[in-house]
Amino acid sequence: MNLNLGSTRILFCPTLIFLFPLGMASVRHYSSLLFVIMILCGLWAFSVDHERLPVPSLWIVGAFSVFLAMISLSLFNTEDLNQGLSVLVRMGYVLALPPLYKFIKKDSSCALKAFSWGLVFAGPVNLTIVLYSVYVQNSPRGMGYYNPIIFGDLMMLGAMLLAAFILAGFFKCRFHVMLACGSILNLLISSYLSGTRGAWAAFPFALAVAFILFRKGLNRRRILQIFVVFSLFAIIVFSVLKFGERTGSRSLDLAQITKNVLLFTQGKSSNNSTGQRFVMWGVALDMFKANPWLGSGPGGFKDEAEQQITEKNVALVKAFPHAHSIYFEFLGTTGLLGFLTMITSFFIVPGLVFRKALSGSEMQRLSASVGLVFLTCFALFGLTEYWLYRSPMLITYLLCLSVFTAGCIEKDVA
């Protein structure tokens, strides 16, 4: 049976991208399955259409190739080669970017629309999941199948991206704007019920980035939309501050977080999630000082933590598998060279591609602006979480990067 390439893309590309946000943080193997299907379709597209990838995507792919090379170089310092290779294999997900981009680029405008509407429907779907988790299963932290940190971060990401779409005027119909605002509220409540504190550090900065990017196109209708979005955020923040202590749950009370920081700085206590992170970052800095250029080797943090616990040099309650920060993790395990290539490949090069597209067509400006908000979220998530350790988050990063990059290269207005 002969299949038409164009009709196949029309069938698969928007549909899969629409479905992706619905269970990306909550359903077992959901994101991985869709990711594999997209890659296979992209590889098939390469076999039919031999057109070269555009230069901006080649820059991104090249940056990630250097990143993988630096991780490989750091393997020379690792004590547990199996752990190091497992990290390298996980980072190898970035090799999926060429087929993933090939799968998306011919229908980039449809892909962007499908992704935005997937986020709209993801709000009520995931709120249902988290309410069932908290109030039926009596879980202390709302989540789906995966870690509550994954759930909370990705719910916040969805809320920030939808806010950016609203500020950009992507939703033309007033009813559609109301649906998107309602979904933002659902996603924020879901993130709150997950008890993920680091996610909440992202939203004021990401929203500020969106406001700066879209300030020139503001009109009375857009101002009203902004007012609605800010009102929703204000309601959520007020709820967090007032009802931070839920019975049996992990608190999001900012006063408690501040108290934990003060207790650590005064040397009185580090036996809390905030203090433990500070201790882990100290371990990573010690690893960096011992091997400043290439680090102690990928996957070596747990061994170092166990050794320091045995020698009673740190007040860790257990040896965590990573430093709970992409920045400290790469600084300690891959050294300065790995740290710089990680920042360059994941944030700087994509950021430059998005920045250049801000002067392009309407489609390019929209994709670039929302793409910058997406990068801001992941950069801030990385302050307190090593999200590259979590496959659903890495896959979500790569899909978002592909969708927004494809939109930046699209010449026609959607």
C-alpha positions in Angstrom: 0.0 0.0 0.0 1.4 3.4 -1.0 1.2 6.2 1.6 1.3 9.8 0.7 3.9 11.7 2.8 1.8 14.9 3.0 -1.4 13.1 4.1 0.5 11.0 6.6 2.0 14.2 8.2 -1.5 15.8 8.3 -2.8 12.7 10.0 0.0 12.1 12.6 1.8 15.3 13.3 -0.9 17.6 14.8 -2.7 14.7 16.4 0.3 13.4 18.3 1.4 16.8 19.3 -2.1 17.6 20.5 -2.2 14.4 22.6 1.2 14.9 24.1 0.4 17.5 26.8 -2.6 15.5 28.1 -0.5 12.8 29.9 3.1 14.0 29.6 3.5 14.2 33.4 1.0 11.7 34.7 0.6 8.5 32.5 3.2 5.8 32.5 5.3 5.6 29.3 2.9 8.1 27.7 5.4 10.7 26.6 8.0 8.1 25.7 5.5 6.2 23.4 4.5 9.3 21.5 8.1 10.4 21.3 9.2 7.1 19.7 6.3 7.3 17.2 7.3 10.8 16.2 10.9 9.8 15.8 10.0 6.8 13.6 7.8 9.0 11.5 10.6 11.6 11.2 13.1 8.9 10.2 10.7 7.7 7.5 10.3 11.3 6.4 14.1 11.5 6.0 14.0 8.4 3.8 11.4 10.0 1.5 12.4 13.7 1.6 16.2 14.3 1.5 16.0 18.0 2.0 18.6 19.3 4.4 17.6 20.8 7.8 17.6 24.6 7.9 20.6 26.4 9.4 19.1 27.3 12.7 18.2 23.7 13.5 21.7 22.6 12.4 23.2 25.1 14.9 21.1 23.6 17.7 22.0 20.0 16.7 25.6 21.0 16.5 25.6 22.5 20.0 24.1 19.3 21.4 26.7 17.2 19.5 29.4 19.2 21.3 27.6 18.7 24.6 27.6 14.9 24.1 31.2 15.0 23.2 32.1 16.8 26.5 30.1 14.3 28.5 32.0 11.5 26.8 35.3 13.2 27.6 34.3 13.4 31.3 33.9 9.6 31.4 37.7 9.3 31.8 37.3 10.6 35.3 34.3 8.5 36.4 34.8 5.7 38.9 31.6 3.8 38.0 31.7 3.4 34.2 28.2 1.9 34.2 26.7 4.9 35.9 28.6 7.2 33.5 27.4 5.4 30.4 23.8 5.4 31.7 24.0 9.2 32.0 25.4 9.4 28.5 22.6 7.2 27.1 20.0 9.3 28.8 21.5 12.5 27.3 21.5 10.7 24.0 17.8 11.6 23.7 19.0 14.8 22.1 20.1 12.8 19.1 16.3 12.5 18.3 16.1 16.2 17.4 16.8 15.9 13.6 14.0 13.3 13.0 11.7 15.0 15.5 12.2 18.3 13.7 11.8 16.7 10.3 8.5 15.2 11.5 7.2 18.6 12.6 8.6 21.2 10.2 6.3 20.7 7.1 3.3 21.3 9.3 4.9 23.7 11.9 1.9 26.1 12.0 -0.5 23.2 12.6 1.9 21.7 15.1 1.9 25.0 17.1 -1.9 25.2 17.1 -2.2 21.6 18.1 0.2 22.0 20.9 -1.6 25.1 22.3 -4.9 23.3 22.2 -3.3 20.3 23.8 -2.3 22.5 26.7 -5.8 23.9 27.0 -7.3 20.4 27.4 -4.4 19.3 29.6 -5.6 21.6 32.3 -8.9 19.8 33.3 -7.5 16.3 32.5 -4.5 16.7 34.9 -6.6 18.5 37.5 -8.9 15.4 37.6 -5.8 13.2 38.0 -4.3 15.2 40.8 -7.7 15.5 42.7 -8.1 11.8 42.5 -4.5 11.3 43.8 -4.9 13.7 46.7 -8.5 13.2 47.8 -9.3 9.6 46.8 -5.9 7.9 47.2 -4.9 10.3 50.1 -1.5 10.9 48.6 0.4 13.7 50.5 1.5 15.2 47.2 -0.6 15.2 44.1 0.9 13.4 41.1 0.2 10.9 38.4 2.4 7.8 37.8 5.7 9.7 38.0 7.4 11.9 40.6 5.4 14.9 42.0 8.3 17.1 41.0 7.8 16.1 37.3 4.1 16.7 37.6 4.4 20.1 39.4 7.0 21.5 37.0 5.3 20.4 33.8 1.9 21.8 35.1 3.6 25.1 35.7 5.2 25.0 32.3 1.8 24.4 30.6 0.4 27.4 32.6 3.2 29.7 31.5 3.0 28.7 27.9 -0.7 29.2 27.8 -0.3 32.6 29.4 2.3 33.5 26.7 -0.2 32.4 24.0 -2.9 34.6 25.5 -0.6 37.6 25.7 0.5 37.1 22.1 -3.2 37.2 21.0 -3.0 33.7 19.6 -6.5 32.9 20.7 -8.7 35.2 18.7 -12.1 34.2 20.0 -13.1 35.5 23.4 -14.5 32.1 24.4 -11.2 30.5 23.5 -9.4 33.0 25.7 -11.8 32.0 28.6 -11.0 28.3 28.0 -7.3 29.0 28.0 -7.6 31.1 31.2 -9.6 28.3 32.9 -7.0 25.8 31.9 -4.3 28.0 33.4 -6.2 27.9 36.7 -6.5 24.1 36.5 -2.8 23.7 35.8 -1.7 26.0 38.6 -4.0 24.2 41.1 -2.5 20.9 39.9 1.0 22.3 40.4 0.1 23.5 43.9 -1.3 20.2 44.9 1.9 18.5 43.8 3.8 20.3 46.5 6.5 21.3 44.1 8.1 24.4 45.4 10.7 25.0 42.7 8.0 25.3 40.0 6.6 28.4 41.7 9.9 30.2 41.4 9.4 30.1 37.6 6.1 31.7 37.1 6.7 35.4 38.0 9.9 35.5 35.9 8.4 33.6 32.9 5.3 35.9 33.0 7.6 38.9 33.1 9.5 37.7 30.1 6.2 37.2 28.2 5.0 40.7 29.2 8.3 42.2 27.9 8.1 40.3 24.6 4.5 41.3 23.9 4.4 44.8 25.3 4.5 46.5 21.9 1.4 44.7 20.6 -0.8 45.5 23.5 -4.3 46.9 22.9 -7.4 47.2 25.0 -8.5 43.7 24.3 -5.0 42.4 25.1 -4.8 44.5 28.3 -8.1 42.9 29.4 -6.7 39.4 28.7 -3.6 40.3 30.7 -5.8 41.5 33.6 -7.6 38.2 33.6 -4.4 36.2 33.6 -2.8 38.3 36.4 -6.1 37.9 38.4 -5.9 34.2 38.1 -2.2 34.2 39.3 -3.1 36.5 42.1 -5.9 34.1 43.3 -3.5 31.1 43.2 -0.7 33.0 45.0 -3.1 34.2 47.7 -4.4 30.6 48.1 -0.8 29.3 48.4 0.1 31.8 51.1 -3.1 31.4 53.0 -3.7 27.7 52.7 -0.1 26.5 52.4 -0.5 24.1 55.3 -2.7 21.2 54.0 -3.2 18.4 56.5 -0.7 15.6 55.7 0.8 17.5 52.7 4.0 19.1 51.9 3.7 22.8 52.6 4.3 25.5 50.1 4.3 28.1 52.8 6.9 30.8 51.8 7.4 31.7 55.5 8.5 28.1 56.2 10.9 28.1 53.2 12.4 31.3 54.4 12.8 29.9 57.9 14.5 26.8 56.5 17.0 29.0 54.7 17.8 31.0 57.8 18.2 27.8 59.9 20.7 26.5 57.3 22.7 29.8 57.1 22.9 29.9 60.9 24.2 26.4 61.0 21.3 25.2 63.2 19.5 22.7 60.9 19.8 21.3 57.4 17.3 18.4 58.0 14.7 19.7 55.6 14.3 19.8 51.8 15.7 23.3 51.5 18.7 22.6 53.7 19.4 19.3 52.1 19.6 20.9 48.7 22.2 23.4 50.0 24.3 20.5 51.4 24.1 18.6 48.0 25.2 21.7 46.2 28.1 21.9 48.5 29.1 18.3 47.7 28.9 19.2 43.9 31.2 22.2 44.5 33.7 20.0 46.3 33.6 17.7 43.3 34.2 20.7 41.0 37.2 21.9 43.1 38.8 18.4 42.9 38.4 18.3 39.0 37.6 21.8 37.7 37.8 21.1 34.0 36.2 17.7 33.4 34.6 17.0 36.8 34.5 13.7 38.6 32.6 12.0 35.8 28.9 11.7 34.9 26.9 9.7 37.4 29.5 10.2 40.1 27.5 12.4 42.5 26.0 9.5 44.5 29.3 7.8 45.1 30.8 11.1 46.3 27.8 11.8 48.6 28.1 8.3 50.1 31.8 8.8 50.7 31.3 12.2 52.4 28.4 10.7 54.5 30.7 7.8 55.6 33.4 10.3 56.6 30.8 12.5 58.3 31.8 15.5 56.3 28.2 16.5 55.4 24.8 16.4 57.0 23.0 14.5 54.3 20.2 12.1 55.4 21.0 9.8 52.5 23.1 9.7 49.3 20.9 11.2 46.6 21.5 10.1 43.0 22.1 13.7 41.8 22.6 17.2 43.1 19.0 18.4 42.6 20.2 21.2 40.2 21.3 20.8 36.6 23.8 23.6 37.1 25.5 22.1 40.2 25.2 18.6 38.8 27.1 19.4 35.6 29.6 21.6 37.4 30.5 18.7 39.7 30.3 15.8 37.4 31.5 17.3 34.0 33.5 20.2 35.2 33.6 23.7 33.8 33.7 22.5 30.2 30.6 20.3 30.6 28.8 23.0 32.5 29.4 25.6 29.8 28.4 23.3 26.9 25.3 22.3 28.8 24.2 25.9 29.2 25.2 26.7 25.6 23.3 23.8 24.0 20.2 23.8 26.1 19.7 27.6 26.6 22.0 29.9 24.8 21.9 28.6 21.2 18.1 28.0 21.2 17.7 31.4 22.8 19.7 33.0 20.0 17.6 31.2 17.4 14.4 32.5 19.0 15.8 36.0 19.4 16.7 36.2 15.7 13.2 35.1 14.8 11.6 37.9 16.8 12.2 40.2 13.7 10.5 37.8 11.3 6.9 37.1 10.3 3.9 36.9 12.6 4.3 33.1 12.9 8.0 33.4 13.6 7.5 36.1 16.3 4.8 34.0 18.0 6.9 30.9 18.0 10.0 32.7 19.1 8.3 34.6 22.0 6.6 31.5 23.4 9.9 29.6 22.9 11.7 32.1 25.0 9.1 31.7 27.8 9.6 27.9 27.5 13.4 28.3 27.9 13.0 30.6 30.9 10.8 28.0 32.6 13.3 25.1 32.1 16.2 27.3 33.1 14.5 28.2 36.4 13.3 24.6 37.0 17.0 23.7 36.8 17.9 25.8 39.8 16.4 23.4 42.3 15.9 20.2 40.2 18.1 18.1 38.0 15.3 17.7 35.4 17.6 16.0 32.9 17.5 13.0 35.2 13.7 12.7 34.5 12.9 11.3 31.0 9.4 12.8 30.8 10.9 16.3 31.4 13.7 15.8 28.9 11.3 14.5 26.3 9.0 17.5 26.9 11.9 19.9 26.5 12.9 18.3 23.2 9.4 18.4 21.8 8.8 22.0 22.8 12.2 23.0 21.4 11.3 21.2 18.1 7.8 22.8 17.8 8.9 26.3 18.6 12.1 26.1 16.4 10.0 24.8 13.5 7.7 27.7 13.9 10.6 30.2 13.9 11.7 28.9 10.5 8.2 28.8 9.0 7.9 31.7 6.5 4.1 31.8 6.1 1.8 33.3 8.6 -0.4 30.7 10.3 
